[in-house]
Every structure is written in C-alpha cells, then in structure tokens.
C-alpha cells in the first residue's frame, strides 16, 4: 500500500505544479479538450501545443496519469519498478518544467 501511495502522491504533485504553471502559459482549465476530465484536459492541451517541450510535459503527464490510475484503481500490488518509474518520471517532469518556466530546478526527491 505504501508504494501505491507514493505513486499517487507523485502524480498529484506533478498535476498540481503543472496546473499552476501551465495556466501562466495560456492554459484555461475551463476549455474542454475532448472526452475526459480535468486531468486529461490539461495533458491534452500540452500535447497539442506548438512548443515541443510542452508537448513532452503532456506526454509525461499522460504516462504519470496512467500509472496513477493503475495504482489507484486496479487494486493490485505495484511492482517496485513501477514505483521507481513514477518517481523518475516525476523528477524528469519537474526538471523540464523548471527549464520551460526559467526557474532553478527544485532539489531532488529525498
């Protein structure tokens, strides 16, 4: 259960940081990007962007979302490699986002 909580927490960390920063780049959360909820809309906006780095954020967000869904709803033990993949992907995401918004990279996860 602790591994699943780590995965879910990593996803929501990325989602909330992205939502705040990507709104500054022009994303309006009221805009519908097709089927799906607010999470899929955010990542959909990113993957349709003209900036390749923002597209990469959207791809990463979709990957993290899929892993979060698996951990949250599939009621199965997440293999250790899934947890590490989620944490690595979240770190890559925050480094890319820092580069896009021209801020220093946050310190690595403990």
WODA-V868726 format. One record per pair of residues at least 12 apart in sequence whose C-alpha atoms are under 10 Angstrom apart, sorted by the first residue. I is the first residue (numbers start at 1). J is the second residue. D is the distance in whole Angstrom. If there is no record, write none. Layout:
i: <I I>
j: <J J>
d: <D D>
This chain:
i: <1 1 1 1 1 1 2 2 2 3 3 3 3 3 3 3 3 4 4 4 4 4 4 4 4 4 4 4 4 4 5 5 5 5 6 6 6 6 6 6 7 7 7 7 7 7 7 7 7 7 7 7 7 7 7 7 8 8 8 8 8 8 8 8 8 8 9 9 9 10 10 10 10 10 10 10 10 10 10 11 11 11 11 11 11 11 11 11 11 11 11 11 12 12 12 12 12 13 13 14 14 14 14 14 14 14 14 14 14 14 15 15 15 15 15 15 15 16 17 17 18 18 18 18 18 18 18 18 18 19 19 19 19 21 21 21 21 22 22 22 22 22 22 22 22 23 24 25 25 25 26 27 27 27 27 28 28 28 29 29 29 31 32 32 33 33 39 39 39 40 40 40 40 41 42 42 42 43 43 43 43 43 43 43 43 43 43 44 44 44 44 45 46 46 46 46 46 47 47 47 47 51 53 53 53 53 54 54 54 56 56 56 57 57 57 57 57 57 58 59 60 60 60 60 60 61 61 61 63 63 63 63 64 64 64 64 64 64 65 66 67 67 67 67 68 68 68 70 71 87 88 90 91 91 91 91 91 94 94 94 95 95>
j: <71 72 75 76 77 78 77 78 83 71 77 78 79 80 82 83 84 67 68 70 71 72 75 76 77 78 79 80 82 83 68 71 72 83 68 71 83 84 86 87 64 65 67 68 69 70 71 72 78 82 83 84 85 86 87 90 64 65 67 68 69 70 71 72 83 86 68 86 87 64 65 68 83 86 87 88 89 90 91 61 62 63 64 65 66 67 68 69 86 87 89 90 39 64 65 68 90 90 94 57 60 61 64 65 89 90 91 93 94 97 39 42 43 61 64 65 90 39 94 97 42 43 46 57 58 61 93 94 97 38 39 42 43 97 98 100 101 42 45 46 54 57 97 100 101 42 101 54 100 101 45 41 42 45 46 41 42 45 41 42 45 45 44 45 45 48 61 62 65 58 61 62 65 58 58 61 62 55 56 57 58 59 60 61 62 63 65 58 59 61 62 58 58 59 60 61 62 59 60 61 62 100 96 97 99 100 96 97 100 93 96 97 92 93 94 96 97 100 93 93 86 89 90 92 93 89 90 93 85 86 89 90 85 86 87 89 90 93 86 86 82 83 85 86 82 83 86 82 83 109 109 109 105 106 107 108 109 106 107 108 107 108>
d: <9 10 10 9 7 9 10 10 10 9 8 7 8 8 9 6 9 10 8 9 5 7 9 9 8 6 9 10 9 8 9 8 8 10 10 9 7 10 9 8 8 10 7 6 9 9 7 9 9 8 6 9 9 6 7 10 9 9 8 5 8 9 7 7 10 9 9 10 10 8 10 8 9 7 6 10 9 6 9 8 10 10 6 6 9 8 6 10 8 9 9 7 10 9 9 9 10 8 10 10 10 8 8 10 10 6 9 7 7 10 7 9 9 7 9 9 10 10 8 9 8 9 10 9 10 9 9 9 8 10 9 7 10 8 10 10 8 8 9 8 9 10 9 10 9 9 9 10 10 9 10 10 8 7 9 10 9 9 8 7 9 9 9 9 7 9 9 9 8 9 9 8 8 10 8 9 9 9 10 8 4 7 9 6 6 10 9 7 9 9 8 8 5 8 10 9 10 6 10 9 9 10 7 8 9 7 9 8 8 9 8 10 9 6 9 7 7 10 9 10 10 7 8 8 7 9 9 8 10 8 8 10 9 6 9 7 7 10 10 10 8 9 9 7 10 10 8 10 9 8 10 10 10 9 10 7 8 8 10 10 10 9>
